């Protein structure tokens, strides 16, 4: 260590090098750079009521990270805390819940979970339900997709969510394309709140199709299928942009006839989108039209108001220190004494990955005490 210091540090005397060689390299370099002498940054305080508001939001929406949680607080005018401050409080609350769960010894034994994947074409189908917006009108789109090669087997477009045709037609198209045979293994249902009819269930039973739910909190299970079907939306909006929609300029869509005309165009665009994605016709060059471009104008005014509110909150004068520590505030918000063991464990699970699967696998033996 002494020789290394002698060759690399030239401005120190011999006795200083000998003294420094007693320490590790990391400690020496910290001392050399004066890191220990630097003043600590002052903690940026926020008002106590804003911190309590943030904790209540965290408790109600534990899936929100720092950015989304802060956006929620700004939108509902609950105060500005910053995404790092929000995340800091969320970690503190998660830690307190974990400590309480351990104190009551509530954690059940882990269970094995199998991730089923198709090995060949036609083994697993998947349903997906999305929405597209064209000239201020929102349409529901249902798709049936082969999970192995992401081929679109069937589609349907309707004005309403609660339409039996929305869930029936894609399955019928898929069966027709597959010689009236269903998937070899099963059909994965969408995790969303799609409309399910008795007729749809009878159709699956008639063709001996087993339906399963996509594993809870596993959006990556089917790749692009369970990520909002962004590929379908991107191609659809580029295709619909090629249609002549000037006839609908200034039209009042409360008139059902006008909306039916628009629905016919959307159906044509959806059909062409499916053909493009299945490789049946050449794929057009995406000309910069994205779903974000379609929906962005709706949120511009809201973002403007939120930015003004954020600047106003940031310019506020310094606030007084809190009457309690963050741990005491978190304890007051969590109110462990009012919760049962089951409620404590469920709240803890919502701060972990795969919360719904964990809750479903809770053993009944946990609640015997």
C-alpha positions as CSV (number, residue, x, y, z in Angstrom):
1,X,0.0,0.0,0.0
2,X,2.9,2.4,0.9
3,X,4.6,1.9,-2.5
4,X,1.3,2.3,-4.4
5,X,0.7,5.6,-2.6
6,X,4.3,6.7,-3.2
7,X,3.9,6.2,-6.9
8,X,0.4,7.8,-7.2
9,X,0.4,10.6,-4.6
10,X,3.4,13.0,-4.8
11,X,2.4,15.9,-2.6
12,X,2.4,14.0,0.7
13,X,5.4,13.7,3.0
14,X,6.8,10.3,4.0
15,X,5.3,10.3,7.5
16,X,1.9,11.1,6.0
17,X,2.2,8.3,3.5
18,X,3.1,5.8,6.3
19,X,0.1,7.1,8.3
20,X,-2.2,6.8,5.2
21,X,-1.0,3.2,4.4
22,X,-2.6,2.0,7.6
23,X,-6.0,2.5,6.0
24,X,-7.8,0.8,3.1
25,X,-7.7,2.5,-0.3
26,X,-11.3,3.5,-0.2
27,X,-10.9,5.2,3.2
28,X,-7.7,6.9,2.0
29,X,-9.3,8.3,-1.1
30,X,-12.3,9.6,0.9
31,X,-10.0,11.4,3.2
32,X,-7.9,12.7,0.2
33,X,-11.0,14.1,-1.5
34,X,-12.4,15.6,1.7
35,X,-15.7,13.7,1.4
36,X,-16.1,13.5,5.1
37,X,-15.7,17.2,5.5
38,X,-18.5,18.1,3.1
39,X,-21.6,19.6,4.7
40,X,-24.8,17.5,4.5
41,X,-27.6,18.9,2.4
42,X,-30.5,20.4,4.2
43,X,-33.6,18.2,4.1
44,X,-36.4,19.7,2.0
45,X,-39.4,19.8,4.3
46,X,-42.9,19.6,3.1
47,X,-46.0,20.4,5.2
48,X,-47.1,17.7,7.6
49,X,-50.7,17.7,6.1
50,X,-49.2,17.1,2.6
51,X,-47.2,14.2,3.9
52,X,-50.4,12.7,5.5
53,X,-52.2,13.2,2.2
54,X,-49.4,11.4,0.4
55,X,-49.6,8.5,2.9
56,X,-53.4,8.2,2.4
57,X,-52.9,8.1,-1.4
58,X,-50.2,5.4,-1.0
59,X,-52.5,3.3,1.2
60,X,-55.4,3.6,-1.3
61,X,-53.2,3.1,-4.4
62,X,-50.1,1.1,-3.4
63,X,-49.5,0.3,-7.1
64,X,-48.6,3.9,-7.9
65,X,-44.9,4.8,-8.1
66,X,-43.4,8.2,-7.4
67,X,-44.4,9.7,-10.7
68,X,-48.0,8.5,-10.9
69,X,-48.6,9.1,-7.2
70,X,-47.4,12.7,-7.5
71,X,-49.5,13.2,-10.6
72,X,-52.6,11.9,-8.7
73,X,-51.9,14.3,-5.8
74,X,-51.5,17.2,-8.2
75,X,-54.7,16.4,-10.1
76,X,-56.7,16.2,-6.9
77,X,-55.0,19.2,-5.4
78,X,-53.6,17.3,-2.4
79,X,-50.2,19.1,-2.5
80,X,-46.8,18.8,-4.1
81,X,-44.3,16.5,-2.5
82,X,-42.1,15.4,-5.5
83,X,-41.7,11.9,-6.8
84,X,-38.6,11.2,-4.7
85,X,-40.4,12.3,-1.5
86,X,-43.5,10.3,-2.4
87,X,-41.3,7.2,-3.1
88,X,-39.5,7.7,0.2
89,X,-42.7,7.7,2.2
90,X,-44.0,4.7,0.2
91,X,-40.8,2.7,1.2
92,X,-41.3,3.7,4.9
93,X,-44.9,2.5,4.8
94,X,-44.0,-0.8,3.1
95,X,-41.3,-1.3,5.7
96,X,-43.7,-0.8,8.6
97,X,-46.3,-3.2,7.1
98,X,-43.6,-5.8,6.7
99,X,-42.5,-5.4,10.3
100,X,-46.1,-5.7,11.5
101,X,-46.6,-8.9,9.4
102,X,-43.4,-10.4,10.8
103,X,-44.4,-9.5,14.3
104,X,-47.6,-11.4,13.9
105,X,-45.9,-14.2,12.0
106,X,-48.5,-14.1,9.2
107,X,-46.5,-15.0,6.1
108,X,-47.6,-18.4,4.7
109,X,-45.3,-20.9,3.0
110,X,-44.5,-20.1,-0.6
111,X,-46.2,-22.0,-3.3
112,X,-44.9,-23.1,-6.7
113,X,-46.3,-21.3,-9.7
114,X,-46.0,-22.6,-13.3
115,X,-45.8,-20.3,-16.2
116,X,-47.6,-22.1,-19.1
117,X,-46.2,-21.4,-22.5
118,X,-47.3,-22.7,-26.0
119,X,-44.8,-24.9,-27.8
120,X,-46.6,-25.0,-31.2
121,X,-49.2,-23.1,-33.2
122,X,-52.8,-23.6,-32.2
123,X,-52.1,-24.7,-28.6
124,X,-53.1,-21.5,-26.7
125,X,-55.4,-18.7,-27.9
126,X,-55.9,-15.4,-26.1
127,X,-58.7,-12.8,-26.0
128,X,-57.9,-9.1,-25.8
129,X,-60.2,-6.1,-25.5
130,X,-59.0,-2.6,-26.4
131,X,-60.5,0.7,-27.3
132,X,-59.7,3.0,-30.3
133,X,-60.8,6.6,-30.7
134,X,-61.7,8.1,-34.1
135,X,-63.1,11.7,-34.4
136,X,-64.2,12.0,-30.8
137,X,-65.9,8.5,-30.9
138,X,-64.6,5.6,-28.9
139,X,-65.1,2.0,-30.2
140,X,-64.5,-1.3,-28.5
141,X,-62.3,-3.8,-30.3
142,X,-62.2,-7.5,-29.4
143,X,-59.4,-9.8,-30.8
144,X,-58.6,-13.5,-30.6
145,X,-54.9,-14.2,-31.1
146,X,-52.7,-17.3,-31.3
147,X,-50.2,-16.8,-28.5
148,X,-47.4,-18.8,-30.2
149,X,-46.9,-16.7,-33.3
150,X,-49.2,-13.7,-32.4
151,X,-51.4,-14.3,-35.4
152,X,-54.8,-12.5,-35.3
153,X,-57.5,-15.2,-35.7
154,X,-60.6,-13.1,-35.2
155,X,-61.8,-9.5,-34.5
156,X,-64.9,-7.5,-33.9
157,X,-65.7,-3.8,-33.5
158,X,-68.7,-2.3,-31.7
159,X,-69.9,1.0,-30.3
160,X,-70.7,-0.5,-26.9
161,X,-68.8,-2.7,-24.4
162,X,-71.9,-4.7,-23.3
163,X,-72.4,-6.3,-26.7
164,X,-72.7,-10.1,-27.0
165,X,-71.3,-9.8,-30.6
166,X,-68.1,-8.3,-29.3
167,X,-67.1,-11.5,-27.5
168,X,-68.8,-13.9,-29.9
169,X,-67.7,-12.9,-33.4
170,X,-63.9,-13.1,-32.9
171,X,-64.3,-16.7,-31.5
172,X,-66.5,-17.7,-34.4
173,X,-64.0,-16.3,-36.9
174,X,-61.2,-18.1,-35.2
175,X,-63.1,-21.4,-35.3
176,X,-63.9,-20.9,-38.9
177,X,-60.3,-20.3,-39.7
178,X,-59.3,-23.5,-37.7
179,X,-61.9,-25.9,-39.3
180,X,-64.3,-25.5,-36.3
181,X,-61.7,-26.7,-33.9
182,X,-60.7,-24.8,-30.8
183,X,-57.2,-24.4,-29.2
184,X,-55.5,-27.7,-28.2
185,X,-54.9,-26.5,-24.7
186,X,-57.0,-23.5,-23.6
187,X,-58.2,-20.0,-24.3
188,X,-56.8,-17.2,-22.1
189,X,-59.4,-14.7,-21.1
190,X,-58.4,-11.0,-20.8
191,X,-57.7,-9.6,-17.4
192,X,-59.8,-6.5,-18.2
193,X,-63.5,-6.0,-17.5
194,X,-64.8,-7.3,-20.8
195,X,-68.5,-8.2,-21.3
196,X,-69.1,-11.9,-20.8
197,X,-72.4,-13.3,-22.1
198,X,-74.1,-16.7,-21.5
199,X,-74.1,-17.1,-25.3
200,X,-70.3,-16.8,-25.3
201,X,-69.9,-19.4,-22.6
202,X,-72.2,-21.8,-24.5
203,X,-70.2,-21.3,-27.6
204,X,-67.0,-22.3,-25.8
205,X,-68.6,-25.3,-24.2
206,X,-70.1,-26.4,-27.5
207,X,-66.6,-26.6,-29.1
208,X,-65.0,-28.0,-25.8
209,X,-62.8,-24.9,-25.4
210,X,-61.4,-24.6,-21.9
211,X,-61.0,-20.9,-20.8
212,X,-58.5,-19.7,-18.2
213,X,-57.7,-16.3,-16.8
214,X,-54.3,-14.7,-17.4
215,X,-52.2,-14.9,-14.2
216,X,-52.9,-11.9,-12.0
217,X,-50.4,-9.0,-12.3
218,X,-48.5,-10.7,-15.1
219,X,-48.8,-8.2,-17.9
220,X,-45.7,-9.7,-19.6
221,X,-47.4,-13.2,-19.8
222,X,-48.3,-12.7,-23.5
223,X,-45.9,-10.0,-24.5
224,X,-47.5,-7.4,-26.8
225,X,-51.0,-9.0,-26.3
226,X,-51.1,-7.9,-22.6
227,X,-49.4,-4.6,-23.1
228,X,-52.4,-2.8,-24.5
229,X,-51.8,-4.3,-28.0
230,X,-49.7,-1.3,-29.0
231,X,-48.7,-2.9,-32.3
232,X,-52.4,-3.2,-33.3
233,X,-53.2,0.4,-32.3
234,X,-50.1,1.9,-34.0
235,X,-50.9,0.2,-37.4
236,X,-54.7,0.9,-37.0
237,X,-54.2,4.6,-36.5
238,X,-51.9,4.8,-39.5
239,X,-54.4,3.0,-41.7
240,X,-57.4,5.0,-40.5
241,X,-55.4,8.2,-41.3
242,X,-55.5,7.1,-45.0
243,X,-59.3,7.1,-45.1
244,X,-61.3,10.2,-46.1
245,X,-62.9,11.4,-42.8
246,X,-63.6,15.0,-44.0
247,X,-67.3,14.1,-44.4
248,X,-67.5,13.8,-40.6
249,X,-66.1,17.2,-39.9
250,X,-68.5,19.1,-37.5
251,X,-71.0,16.1,-37.5
252,X,-73.1,15.5,-34.4
253,X,-72.6,11.9,-33.5
254,X,-75.7,11.7,-31.4
255,X,-77.3,10.8,-34.8
256,X,-77.0,7.0,-34.9
257,X,-76.9,7.0,-38.8
258,X,-73.7,9.1,-38.8
259,X,-72.1,6.9,-36.2
260,X,-73.0,3.7,-38.2
261,X,-71.2,5.2,-41.2
262,X,-68.1,5.9,-39.1
263,X,-68.3,2.3,-37.6
264,X,-68.2,0.9,-41.1
265,X,-65.0,2.7,-41.8
266,X,-63.5,1.6,-38.5
267,X,-64.4,-2.0,-39.3
268,X,-62.6,-1.7,-42.7
269,X,-59.6,-0.2,-41.0
270,X,-59.6,-3.0,-38.4
271,X,-59.8,-5.7,-41.0
272,X,-56.9,-4.1,-43.0
273,X,-54.9,-3.8,-39.7
274,X,-55.4,-7.6,-39.0
275,X,-54.3,-8.4,-42.6
276,X,-51.2,-6.2,-42.3
277,X,-50.2,-7.7,-38.9
278,X,-50.8,-11.3,-40.2
279,X,-48.5,-10.5,-43.2
280,X,-51.3,-11.0,-45.8
281,X,-50.7,-7.6,-47.3
282,X,-47.5,-5.5,-47.2
283,X,-47.0,-3.4,-44.1
284,X,-47.1,0.3,-44.7
285,X,-44.4,2.6,-43.4
286,X,-45.6,4.1,-40.1
287,X,-45.8,7.9,-40.8
288,X,-45.5,9.1,-37.3
289,X,-49.2,8.7,-36.4
290,X,-49.4,7.1,-33.0
291,X,-52.1,6.5,-30.4
292,X,-50.4,9.2,-28.3
293,X,-51.0,11.7,-31.1
294,X,-54.7,10.9,-31.1
295,X,-55.2,11.2,-27.4
296,X,-52.7,13.9,-26.6
297,X,-54.9,16.9,-27.4
298,X,-57.5,15.7,-24.8
299,X,-55.0,16.0,-22.0
300,X,-53.2,19.3,-23.0
301,X,-55.5,21.6,-21.0
302,X,-55.3,19.3,-17.9
303,X,-51.5,19.2,-18.1
304,X,-51.4,23.0,-18.3
305,X,-53.5,23.4,-15.1
306,X,-51.4,20.8,-13.3
307,X,-48.1,22.5,-14.3
308,X,-49.4,25.8,-12.9
309,X,-50.4,24.2,-9.7
310,X,-47.0,22.5,-9.4
311,X,-45.1,25.8,-9.8
312,X,-47.4,27.5,-7.3
313,X,-46.7,24.7,-4.7
314,X,-43.0,24.8,-5.3
315,X,-42.8,28.6,-4.7
316,X,-44.4,28.3,-1.3
317,X,-42.3,29.5,1.7
318,X,-40.5,27.2,4.1
319,X,-42.8,25.2,6.4
320,X,-42.4,24.3,10.0
321,X,-40.9,21.0,11.1
322,X,-43.3,18.1,11.7
323,X,-44.9,17.5,15.1
324,X,-44.2,13.7,14.7
325,X,-41.6,11.6,12.9
326,X,-42.5,10.0,9.6
327,X,-42.7,6.6,11.4
328,X,-45.3,7.9,13.8
329,X,-47.3,9.6,11.0
330,X,-47.2,6.3,9.1
331,X,-48.5,4.4,12.2
332,X,-51.4,6.8,12.5
333,X,-52.3,6.4,8.9
334,X,-52.0,2.6,8.8
335,X,-53.9,2.2,12.2
336,X,-52.7,-1.3,12.9
337,X,-54.9,-1.6,16.0
338,X,-58.1,-1.4,13.9
339,X,-57.0,-4.0,11.4
340,X,-57.3,-7.8,11.6
341,X,-54.4,-10.1,10.8
342,X,-55.9,-10.8,7.4
343,X,-56.2,-7.1,6.5
344,X,-52.6,-6.4,7.6
345,X,-51.3,-9.3,5.4
346,X,-53.4,-8.2,2.4
347,X,-52.2,-4.6,2.7
348,X,-48.6,-5.9,2.9
349,X,-49.1,-8.0,-0.3
350,X,-50.2,-4.9,-2.2
351,X,-46.7,-3.4,-1.6
352,X,-45.1,-6.6,-3.1
353,X,-45.0,-8.0,-6.7
354,X,-47.9,-10.2,-7.9
355,X,-50.3,-9.1,-5.1
356,X,-53.4,-10.7,-6.4
357,X,-51.7,-14.1,-6.9
358,X,-50.3,-13.9,-3.3
359,X,-53.7,-13.1,-1.9
360,X,-55.4,-15.9,-3.8
361,X,-52.8,-18.4,-2.4
362,X,-53.3,-17.4,1.2
363,X,-53.6,-20.5,3.3
364,X,-56.7,-20.8,5.6
365,X,-54.3,-22.0,8.4
366,X,-53.0,-18.4,8.7
367,X,-56.3,-17.2,10.3
368,X,-56.7,-19.9,12.9
369,X,-54.9,-17.8,15.6
